[in-house]
Amino acid sequence: MILTGEIINAKEAASIGLVNRVEKDNELMVKAEEMAITIAQKGPVAVKMAKTLINENQEIGKGLEKEIAFFTKCFATQDRLEGITAFLEKRKPQFKGM
């Protein structure tokens, strides 16, 4: 689709996994805000690195190497400890992006 410029509808995009959900027009902003709130509650370091991996065009081997490097960096953060502690204490994590 990237190379051909083919235009598809939302239902087809969902059926091929291009999008993860299809919403009615009048519910779109509410659902988008709900998803934004969910993402905002996640560890900022991990979210930033995930977005970087998604946005960068890269060869698969280099991408996997970068994914390993980013995972290692995420594992060394205070947010990782907070996430584990919050899980064990059955509470919401309080991520600080560190």
C-alpha positions in Angstrom: 0.0 0.0 0.0 2.9 2.4 0.7 4.3 1.8 -2.7 1.1 1.7 -4.7 -0.8 4.4 -2.8 -3.9 2.2 -2.8 -6.8 3.8 -0.8 -8.8 1.4 1.5 -11.7 2.0 3.8 -11.6 1.6 7.6 -13.1 -1.8 7.6 -10.5 -3.2 5.3 -7.7 -1.5 7.2 -8.9 -3.2 10.4 -9.2 -6.6 8.6 -5.6 -6.5 7.5 -4.3 -5.2 10.8 -3.3 -1.8 9.6 -5.4 -0.2 12.4 -6.3 -1.8 15.7 -9.9 -0.5 15.9 -12.6 1.3 13.9 -14.8 3.8 15.7 -18.0 5.6 14.7 -17.4 9.3 13.8 -19.3 10.6 16.8 -17.3 8.4 19.2 -13.8 8.9 17.7 -12.5 11.8 19.9 -13.8 10.2 23.1 -12.1 6.9 22.2 -8.9 8.7 21.1 -8.8 10.6 24.4 -9.3 7.3 26.4 -6.4 5.7 24.5 -4.2 8.8 25.1 -5.0 8.6 28.9 -4.0 4.9 28.8 -0.7 5.6 27.1 0.0 8.6 29.3 -0.2 6.2 32.4 2.6 4.0 31.0 6.3 4.5 31.6 7.4 7.6 29.6 10.8 6.2 28.8 9.4 3.1 27.3 6.7 4.9 25.4 9.2 7.3 23.9 11.5 4.5 22.9 8.6 2.5 21.4 7.5 5.6 19.4 11.1 6.0 18.2 11.2 2.4 17.0 7.9 2.7 15.2 8.8 6.0 13.5 12.2 5.2 12.3 12.6 3.5 8.9 15.2 0.8 9.4 16.4 -2.5 8.1 15.0 -5.4 10.3 18.4 -6.5 11.6 19.3 -2.9 12.7 15.8 -2.5 14.1 16.2 -5.6 16.2 19.6 -4.5 17.5 18.1 -1.1 18.4 15.1 -2.8 20.1 17.6 -4.8 22.3 19.5 -1.6 23.1 16.3 0.3 24.0 15.1 -2.7 26.1 18.4 -2.6 28.0 18.0 1.1 28.6 14.4 0.7 29.8 15.5 -2.1 32.1 18.0 0.3 33.8 15.4 2.9 34.7 13.7 3.8 38.0 10.4 3.4 36.2 11.1 -0.3 35.7 11.4 -0.7 39.5 8.3 1.4 40.1 6.4 -0.7 37.6 7.4 -4.0 39.3 6.8 -2.6 42.8 3.3 -1.3 41.8 2.4 -4.6 40.2 3.5 -6.5 43.3 1.6 -4.0 45.6 -1.5 -4.2 43.2 -1.6 -0.5 42.7 -1.2 1.9 39.8 2.4 2.9 39.0 3.6 6.4 39.4 6.1 6.7 36.5 8.5 9.7 36.5 10.2 9.2 33.2 13.5 8.3 34.8 
